[in-house]
Amino acid sequence: VQLVESGGGLVQAGSSLRLSCAASGSTYSINAMGWYRQAPGKQRELVARMTWDSGMTNYADSVKGRFTIFSDGPKGTVYLQMNTLKQEDTAVYYCNAELGAGNWLYWGQGTQVTVSS
């Protein structure tokens, strides 16, 4: 599976952005997809995750109420709607997919989100 993210950029605090992730390849075996982020000097952290069959979602406390993960298309396409962005949301955002019985992890190349004051 290959994952390609898009939609990052430079925005002002309070603005919105929508990130997109498109998977190709063995998308039929995707169990869940999610978004992670990594800020300079910090560990990669989960932002939002969606289980495909149930549609269940979970979010980091820091983004609850501001970010929404969703899919409105074929399996393997997922979005992250980010509203009321804060400077602390600045990071490289990575799309992630969990596949198969072993929940093998696949990662996209990342997209930069920079929020200015």
C-alpha positions in Angstrom: 0.0 0.0 0.0 1.2 3.5 -0.8 -0.1 6.6 0.9 0.0 10.1 -0.5 -0.9 13.1 1.6 -1.8 16.5 0.4 -3.3 19.8 1.7 -0.6 21.1 4.1 0.5 24.7 4.1 1.1 27.9 6.0 -1.9 29.4 7.6 -2.7 31.9 10.4 -3.9 30.9 13.8 -7.7 30.5 13.8 -7.7 29.3 10.2 -8.8 25.9 8.8 -7.1 23.3 6.6 -8.1 20.0 5.2 -5.6 17.3 4.7 -6.2 14.4 2.3 -4.7 10.9 2.2 -5.2 8.5 -0.7 -4.1 4.9 -0.5 -3.3 2.8 -3.5 -2.6 -0.9 -3.8 -4.2 -3.5 -1.4 -6.7 -1.1 0.0 -9.2 -3.9 0.6 -7.2 -5.1 3.5 -7.1 -1.7 5.3 -8.5 -2.0 8.9 -8.0 1.5 10.0 -6.4 4.8 8.9 -5.2 7.7 11.0 -3.3 10.9 11.1 -0.1 11.4 13.2 2.0 14.5 13.6 5.6 15.2 14.6 6.8 18.6 15.7 10.5 19.5 15.8 12.2 17.9 18.8 9.1 15.9 19.7 7.9 12.3 19.2 5.4 11.4 16.6 1.9 11.4 18.2 -1.5 10.2 17.2 -3.9 13.0 16.1 -6.9 11.1 14.9 -7.8 7.5 13.9 -10.7 5.9 12.2 -11.6 2.2 12.2 -12.9 1.4 8.7 -15.6 -1.2 9.2 -17.2 0.4 12.4 -16.4 4.0 11.6 -15.3 4.5 15.1 -13.0 7.5 15.6 -10.6 8.6 18.4 -8.7 11.8 18.8 -5.9 13.3 20.8 -7.2 15.4 23.6 -5.5 18.4 22.2 -7.5 18.4 18.9 -10.9 17.2 20.2 -13.6 19.5 19.0 -11.4 21.1 16.4 -10.3 18.3 14.1 -12.4 15.7 12.3 -11.3 12.6 10.5 -13.6 11.3 7.9 -14.0 9.5 4.6 -16.5 10.2 2.0 -15.3 8.0 -0.8 -13.7 4.6 -1.5 -11.8 2.6 1.1 -8.4 4.1 1.5 -9.3 7.8 1.2 -9.4 9.7 4.4 -9.4 13.4 5.3 -8.5 15.5 8.3 -10.5 18.6 8.7 -8.6 21.0 11.0 -10.4 24.0 12.3 -9.4 26.8 14.7 -5.7 26.0 14.1 -3.2 26.9 16.8 0.5 27.5 16.6 1.0 24.3 18.6 -0.6 22.4 15.7 2.5 23.2 13.6 4.1 19.8 12.6 4.6 17.4 9.8 1.4 15.4 9.5 1.6 11.8 8.4 -1.1 9.5 7.1 -1.1 6.0 8.4 -2.9 2.8 7.5 -3.2 -0.5 9.3 -3.6 -3.6 7.1 -4.4 -7.2 7.5 -4.6 -9.6 10.4 -1.3 -8.3 11.8 -2.3 -4.7 11.5 0.8 -3.9 9.5 1.6 -0.2 9.5 2.1 1.9 6.4 3.0 5.6 6.3 2.8 8.4 3.9 5.7 10.8 3.2 4.2 13.6 5.4 2.9 17.0 4.7 4.0 20.2 6.6 1.4 22.3 8.4 2.6 25.6 9.8 0.4 27.8 11.8 1.6 31.4 12.3 0.4 33.8 15.0 
